[in-house]
Amino acid sequence: MKTFSVYNLGCKVNAYELSAISSLLIKEGFKEDNENPDVVIINTCSVTATADQKSRQHIRKMQKLYPNAIIAVMGCYAQGNYKFIEEEIKPTIILGTSHRKDVVELIKQALNDHQYKTLIEENTRQFEYEELGITSYSENVRAFLKIQDGCNNFCTYCIVPFRRGKMRSRNKENVIKEAKYLVEQGYQEIVLSGIHVGGYGQDLKDCSFSDLVEELSNIPNLKSLRISSIEESEIDDKLIKLIQTRDNLAKHLHIPLQAGSNHVLKMMNRKYTREQFMSRIQEIKKLVPNVMISGDVIVGFPQESEEDFMETYNLCKECFDMLHVFPYSQRPGTYAARMEGQISPEVKKDRSKRLLELSNELYHAYASKFIGQDVTVLIEKYDEKQQTYFGHTSNYLEVKIPLESKVGEYKTIKLQKDMI
């Protein structure tokens, strides 16, 4: 029996795809073995220059650790840099962000003939959605369900539309079928995942994103449904109504902002103004009073002045309860990489620090509103060192529970200050 090992460098979508490939290999008679694998599959990331570097390092590390193994490299870094990988790193198999199903056959061939193989489709904008069958990627009790791939937004800082291809939705029936399977397997929460999740349905005639959420929330015994990320413009009135009325739809929205300055937003090719964004967030908070709003922010974008940054800072203070902060990373091949006025690493570091401190203040101010109230927590893990259970509420408060509990169960407790 041949053995394999998989390594993910990147997002939850990458992890989901590796889980699907693992399932396909197991069906073909392979066995997962991280000690002495015959085959090593690496799903690479290219979202930042650091991700590119880590991808290169990890491929070389696996070649040294397992010199006799078939090394298969796939994903975003492989898609954009396959010629360099072919010439300089020389793994056995190179795939990009398509033809994932073919990796099993390529592995079987390589085990037989020991020949190098590259399968890259260069025109990513022609990709169709690639169905990998029922699978799951989970973190204990939480399963990630991929519903779409690709992106059409072409933000000037982002390489992803070039590596992942056009926005394409998964067949609705397959999404529902997999969700039901995950519920049957005992997963307590399903997280809708993809490259541009809220774009689901834009290429379909009969289903919008909120239509899909409605159907999924109707699945019997589905305890919790969470949206991984969604643009402000894609939160329609129907989705807000569902969040208001469906108990199993998480009261948490992660909404990318990226910048709070109209000057920077225009340079980023983001399709809203700070005024539009603030108005919609305030409306959502009014309609769903306890909803947690988190978001992504990029600092140090080319030509971002201190005034621009402070506009972002002040918008975040008004709109968010938690932030994910990213220093701008120059990506060759993107429009922003060629812009004048690149910001120094020192300024990026300082602005990141200030926003992270703000995020900490915002989170604790939000969490403190629930102290003394009964909250229901999905227990996700046990920390042996702290002898404490950890989990999240529907509105994504991380809670420490120093009580006898069980991973995978829901526990209702009165929230105390030392639990957050």
C-alpha positions as MATLAB code, in Angstrom:
seq = 'MKTFSVYNLGCKVNAYELSAISSLLIKEGFKEDNENPDVVIINTCSVTATADQKSRQHIRKMQKLYPNAIIAVMGCYAQGNYKFIEEEIKPTIILGTSHRKDVVELIKQALNDHQYKTLIEENTRQFEYEELGITSYSENVRAFLKIQDGCNNFCTYCIVPFRRGKMRSRNKENVIKEAKYLVEQGYQEIVLSGIHVGGYGQDLKDCSFSDLVEELSNIPNLKSLRISSIEESEIDDKLIKLIQTRDNLAKHLHIPLQAGSNHVLKMMNRKYTREQFMSRIQEIKKLVPNVMISGDVIVGFPQESEEDFMETYNLCKECFDMLHVFPYSQRPGTYAARMEGQISPEVKKDRSKRLLELSNELYHAYASKFIGQDVTVLIEKYDEKQQTYFGHTSNYLEVKIPLESKVGEYKTIKLQKDMI';
ca = [
       0.000    0.000    0.000;
       1.438    3.370   -1.062;
       1.399    6.204    1.478;
       0.965    9.968    1.193;
       1.200   13.152    3.227;
      -0.359   16.580    2.554;
       0.781   20.072    3.560;
      -1.269   23.255    3.308;
       0.275   26.709    2.938;
      -2.560   29.175    2.878;
      -6.258   29.668    3.219;
      -9.118   27.411    4.283;
      -9.972   26.881    0.593;
      -6.516   25.357    0.053;
      -7.029   23.125    3.083;
     -10.458   22.069    1.787;
      -8.966   21.110   -1.587;
      -6.233   19.033    0.065;
      -8.860   17.249    2.125;
     -10.721   16.420   -1.099;
      -7.556   15.082   -2.731;
      -6.802   13.015    0.374;
     -10.254   11.446    0.055;
      -9.634   10.652   -3.624;
      -6.269    9.021   -2.813;
      -7.761    6.937   -0.013;
     -10.442    5.710   -2.431;
      -7.606    4.613   -4.739;
      -6.044    2.524   -1.974;
      -3.459    4.990   -0.628;
      -2.907    5.453    3.107;
      -2.078    8.719    4.871;
       1.305    8.564    6.623;
       3.253   11.610    7.818;
       6.297    9.619    8.944;
       7.515    7.961    5.740;
       5.294    8.932    2.787;
       5.767    7.727   -0.771;
       3.999   10.866   -1.986;
       4.017   14.422   -0.586;
       1.417   16.936   -1.840;
       1.936   20.649   -1.111;
      -0.831   23.185   -1.773;
       0.935   26.529   -2.076;
      -0.121   30.121   -1.421;
       0.789   33.358   -3.201;
      -1.265   36.028   -1.427;
       1.888   37.893   -0.296;
       5.603   37.882   -1.093;
       6.137   36.105    2.243;
       3.688   33.376    1.157;
       5.697   32.889   -2.052;
       8.899   32.560   -0.020;
       7.332   30.076    2.398;
       6.050   28.016   -0.526;
       9.547   27.778   -2.062;
      11.112   26.936    1.294;
       8.541   24.270    2.082;
       8.920   22.502   -1.261;
      12.692   22.336   -0.775;
      12.279   21.215    2.832;
      10.045   18.305    1.761;
      12.545   17.327   -0.958;
      15.303   17.102    1.670;
      13.150   15.281    4.228;
      11.801   12.746    1.729;
      14.377   12.414   -1.091;
      12.760    9.269   -2.479;
       9.169   10.533   -2.413;
       7.058   11.844   -5.263;
       6.704   15.597   -4.558;
       3.529   17.112   -6.025;
       3.194   20.910   -5.936;
      -0.102   22.687   -6.633;
      -1.949   25.908   -5.796;
      -1.552   29.642   -6.377;
       2.251   29.898   -6.157;
       2.610   26.972   -8.570;
       0.095   28.552  -10.982;
       2.057   31.786  -11.303;
       5.604   30.462  -11.007;
       5.569   27.015  -12.580;
       8.447   27.738  -14.994;
      10.729   28.792  -12.137;
       9.647   25.741  -10.119;
      10.304   23.452  -13.107;
      13.783   24.851  -13.728;
      15.048   25.642  -10.219;
      13.236   23.401   -7.711;
      12.254   20.401   -9.867;
       9.482   18.635   -7.936;
       8.017   15.548   -9.600;
       4.569   17.006  -10.336;
       3.444   20.606  -10.842;
      -0.245   21.608  -10.950;
      -1.747   25.063  -10.658;
      -5.244   25.964   -9.545;
      -7.062   23.659  -11.967;
      -6.994   19.942  -12.877;
      -6.889   19.008   -9.191;
      -8.713   15.747   -9.851;
      -5.922   14.743  -12.224;
      -3.342   14.742   -9.429;
      -4.298   11.176   -8.429;
      -3.665    9.832  -11.937;
      -0.448   11.880  -12.240;
       0.787   10.446   -8.929;
       0.052    6.882  -10.074;
       1.923    7.513  -13.326;
       4.900    9.078  -11.525;
       5.133    6.144   -9.127;
       5.318    3.889  -12.176;
       7.604    5.797  -14.583;
       9.385    8.308  -12.256;
       9.034   11.077  -14.897;
       8.517   14.812  -14.220;
       5.014   16.038  -14.995;
       3.585   19.562  -15.355;
      -0.110   20.223  -15.961;
      -0.813   23.967  -16.051;
      -3.696   25.712  -17.789;
      -2.402   29.242  -18.264;
      -5.663   31.081  -19.030;
      -7.120   31.146  -15.523;
      -9.992   33.377  -16.605;
     -11.441   30.437  -18.572;
     -11.591   28.052  -15.601;
     -14.896   26.372  -14.783;
     -15.816   25.272  -11.241;
     -14.051   21.969  -10.547;
     -16.229   19.622   -8.512;
     -14.158   17.400   -6.233;
     -17.101   15.513   -4.740;
     -18.317   15.333   -1.170;
     -15.501   16.080    1.214;
     -14.811   18.145    4.294;
     -12.085   20.176    5.892;
     -12.624   20.518    9.581;
     -11.143   22.033   12.688;
     -12.527   19.641   15.281;
     -16.245   20.442   15.411;
     -16.296   23.071   12.641;
     -16.382   22.080    8.959;
     -15.537   24.338    6.019;
     -17.733   24.035    2.942;
     -16.416   25.453   -0.338;
     -19.188   27.037   -2.402;
     -17.274   28.951   -5.087;
     -13.848   29.729   -6.549;
     -12.141   32.672   -8.217;
     -12.765   36.423   -8.163;
     -13.729   39.161  -10.637;
     -12.963   42.212   -8.499;
      -9.366   42.923   -9.593;
      -8.382   45.034   -6.604;
      -5.093   46.635   -7.615;
      -3.097   45.034   -4.773;
      -4.348   41.460   -5.299;
      -2.828   38.658   -7.376;
      -5.641   36.179   -6.617;
      -7.875   36.835   -9.701;
      -4.860   36.049  -11.896;
      -4.015   32.844  -10.011;
      -7.496   31.530   -9.146;
      -9.366   32.689  -12.229;
     -12.851   34.063  -12.748;
     -15.639   33.951  -10.160;
     -17.503   30.654  -10.533;
     -20.176   29.134   -8.343;
     -20.528   25.541   -7.282;
     -23.705   23.724   -8.286;
     -26.318   24.463   -5.602;
     -27.483   20.849   -5.362;
     -23.911   19.702   -4.643;
     -23.516   22.361   -1.931;
     -26.748   21.254   -0.235;
     -25.822   17.570   -0.576;
     -22.426   18.104    1.031;
     -23.890   20.224    3.830;
     -26.369   17.460    4.672;
     -23.513   14.952    4.677;
     -21.520   17.116    7.101;
     -24.519   17.355    9.451;
     -24.886   13.554    9.299;
     -21.198   13.229   10.228;
     -21.884   15.195   13.403;
     -20.313   18.569   12.601;
     -21.846   21.254   14.799;
     -20.998   24.220   12.591;
     -20.552   24.708    8.842;
     -18.527   27.669    7.554;
     -19.257   28.800    3.990;
     -15.882   29.286    2.317;
     -14.433   30.360   -1.013;
     -12.276   33.007   -2.632;
     -15.156   35.497   -2.985;
     -17.937   33.888   -0.952;
     -20.565   36.608   -1.324;
     -20.156   36.483   -5.098;
     -21.867   33.098   -5.125;
     -24.693   33.007   -7.664;
     -23.508   35.914   -9.818;
     -22.924   33.423  -12.644;
     -26.123   31.446  -11.971;
     -29.617   32.176  -13.236;
     -31.690   30.844  -10.375;
     -29.805   31.292   -7.083;
     -28.264   34.218   -5.208;
     -26.002   33.965   -2.174;
     -28.836   34.793    0.218;
     -31.032   32.168   -1.518;
     -28.326   29.570   -0.853;
     -27.995   30.645    2.796;
     -31.763   30.329    3.218;
     -31.802   26.780    1.836;
     -28.808   25.716    3.922;
     -30.328   27.148    7.114;
     -33.388   24.946    6.517;
     -31.354   21.721    6.745;
     -32.662   19.686    9.708;
     -30.252   19.440   12.673;
     -27.816   22.024   11.297;
     -26.868   23.766   14.534;
     -24.798   26.646   13.158;
     -24.100   28.159    9.736;
     -21.369   30.803    9.484;
     -20.262   33.029    6.589;
     -16.477   33.227    6.392;
     -16.343   36.630    4.674;
     -18.633   38.863    2.629;
     -18.395   42.264    0.941;
     -20.605   45.035    2.312;
     -22.379   45.426   -1.065;
     -23.362   41.734   -1.052;
     -25.250   41.862    2.251;
     -28.724   42.297    0.824;
     -31.949   42.860    2.762;
     -32.859   39.178    2.521;
     -29.591   38.120    4.159;
     -30.085   40.622    6.992;
     -33.599   39.271    7.539;
     -32.211   35.721    7.702;
     -29.600   36.755   10.297;
     -32.383   38.384   12.314;
     -34.727   35.388   12.220;
     -32.708   32.172   11.841;
     -31.342   30.916   15.151;
     -28.780   28.704   13.412;
     -27.272   31.532   11.332;
     -24.242   32.988   13.147;
     -24.628   36.545   14.395;
     -21.247   37.501   12.993;
     -20.248   39.154    9.722;
     -16.647   39.440    8.559;
     -16.636   42.335    6.084;
     -13.437   43.389    4.263;
     -12.827   47.136    4.392;
      -9.154   47.380    3.287;
      -9.113   51.201    3.631;
     -11.274   53.951    5.077;
      -9.957   56.759    2.876;
     -11.740   57.506   -0.405;
      -8.380   58.403   -1.931;
      -6.906   54.981   -1.080;
     -10.122   53.073   -1.875;
     -10.086   54.546   -5.394;
      -6.435   53.549   -5.908;
      -7.285   50.052   -4.641;
     -10.196   49.773   -7.119;
     -12.589   49.053   -4.262;
     -16.124   49.711   -5.425;
     -17.528   51.834   -2.593;
     -16.819   55.030   -0.675;
     -16.171   55.377    3.044;
     -19.594   57.039    3.357;
     -21.390   54.120    1.662;
     -19.548   51.597    3.805;
     -20.269   53.386    7.086;
     -23.930   53.878    6.220;
     -24.460   50.189    5.455;
     -22.628   48.974    8.573;
     -24.608   51.341   10.794;
     -27.812   50.074    9.196;
     -26.827   46.434    9.818;
     -25.969   47.170   13.466;
     -29.319   48.880   13.934;
     -31.254   45.962   12.434;
     -29.198   43.231   14.194;
     -28.169   44.915   17.489;
     -25.804   42.248   18.888;
     -24.116   41.285   15.617;
     -20.310   41.112   15.712;
     -18.708   42.995   12.800;
     -15.095   42.108   12.051;
     -13.058   43.103    9.018;
      -9.826   43.153    7.039;
      -7.699   46.294    6.737;
      -4.544   46.903    4.694;
      -2.090   49.506    5.996;
       0.744   51.154    4.101;
      -0.821   51.016    0.649;
       1.175   53.146   -1.850;
       0.692   56.888   -1.271;
      -1.274   56.323    1.962;
      -0.691   59.506    3.959;
      -1.062   59.863    7.705;
      -4.348   61.649    6.999;
      -5.525   58.681    4.886;
      -4.534   56.298    7.657;
      -6.397   58.304   10.299;
      -9.533   58.216    8.133;
      -9.208   54.416    8.132;
      -8.542   54.389   11.881;
     -11.592   56.512   12.655;
     -13.868   54.503   10.364;
     -12.742   51.288   12.043;
     -13.465   52.826   15.436;
     -17.035   53.557   14.301;
     -17.832   50.350   12.423;
     -15.924   47.333   13.741;
     -15.707   45.113   16.796;
     -12.522   43.321   15.717;
      -9.905   43.782   12.972;
      -7.550   41.631   10.930;
      -4.672   43.942    9.973;
      -2.311   43.343    7.036;
       0.708   45.456    6.017;
       0.559   46.056    2.258;
       2.662   43.520    0.330;
       3.964   44.356   -3.142;
       2.840   41.644   -5.584;
       4.647   41.633   -8.960;
       2.047   41.501  -11.704;
      -0.449   43.745   -9.905;
      -1.124   47.388  -10.738;
      -0.322   48.585   -7.204;
       3.185   47.101   -7.364;
       4.022   49.635  -10.100;
       2.603   52.643   -8.234;
       4.805   55.454   -7.033;
       4.896   56.322   -3.346;
       5.606   52.913   -1.812;
       5.481   53.140    1.992;
       8.461   52.211    4.182;
       8.375   49.036    6.331;
       8.771   51.183    9.472;
       5.612   53.198    8.724;
       3.668   50.018    7.891;
       4.778   48.455   11.179;
       3.745   51.529   13.185;
       0.316   51.751   11.531;
      -0.265   48.013   11.963;
       0.534   48.311   15.658;
      -1.878   51.199   16.156;
      -4.728   49.389   14.405;
      -4.078   46.154   16.316;
      -4.223   48.092   19.594;
      -7.521   49.615   18.443;
      -8.816   46.153   17.551;
      -8.025   44.926   21.049;
      -9.940   47.872   22.564;
     -12.915   47.372   20.234;
     -13.128   43.647   20.933;
     -13.070   44.026   24.698;
     -15.626   46.843   24.571;
     -17.917   44.615   22.491;
     -17.372   41.513   24.644;
     -17.957   43.424   27.887;
     -21.561   44.090   26.816;
     -22.308   40.402   27.366;
     -20.748   40.024   30.841;
     -23.370   38.735   33.252;
     -25.540   37.407   30.422;
     -26.198   33.780   29.474;
     -24.270   32.874   26.313;
     -24.134   29.580   24.411;
     -20.665   28.390   23.462;
     -19.634   25.680   21.012;
     -16.766   23.869   22.785;
     -13.952   23.453   20.252;
     -10.819   22.399   22.120;
      -9.245   21.634   25.494;
      -5.957   23.236   26.548;
      -4.119   20.764   28.774;
      -1.658   23.369   30.068;
      -4.371   25.812   31.165;
      -6.831   23.023   32.002;
      -9.443   25.095   30.221;
     -11.922   24.537   27.408;
     -12.180   27.085   24.600;
     -15.004   27.823   22.193;
     -16.932   30.514   20.365;
     -20.390   31.951   20.663;
     -22.637   32.564   17.653;
     -21.335   36.149   17.515;
     -17.729   34.882   17.605;
     -16.703   35.744   21.144;
     -13.888   33.437   22.187;
     -14.764   32.089   25.638;
     -12.646   30.212   28.203;
     -14.641   27.678   30.184;
     -12.823   26.317   33.268;
     -15.654   23.832   33.875;
     -16.213   20.207   33.037;
     -17.222   20.193   29.386;
     -16.960   18.119   26.253;
     -15.485   19.072   22.885;
     -18.287   19.246   20.331;
     -21.086   20.150   22.722;
     -22.924   23.419   23.210;
     -22.728   24.834   26.706;
     -24.783   27.750   28.038;
     -22.980   29.686   30.755;
     -23.200   33.074   32.467;
     -20.325   35.047   30.949;
     -17.775   36.324   33.447;
     -15.031   38.891   32.835;
     -12.237   36.332   33.227;
     -13.771   34.121   30.524;
     -13.003   36.557   27.668;
];
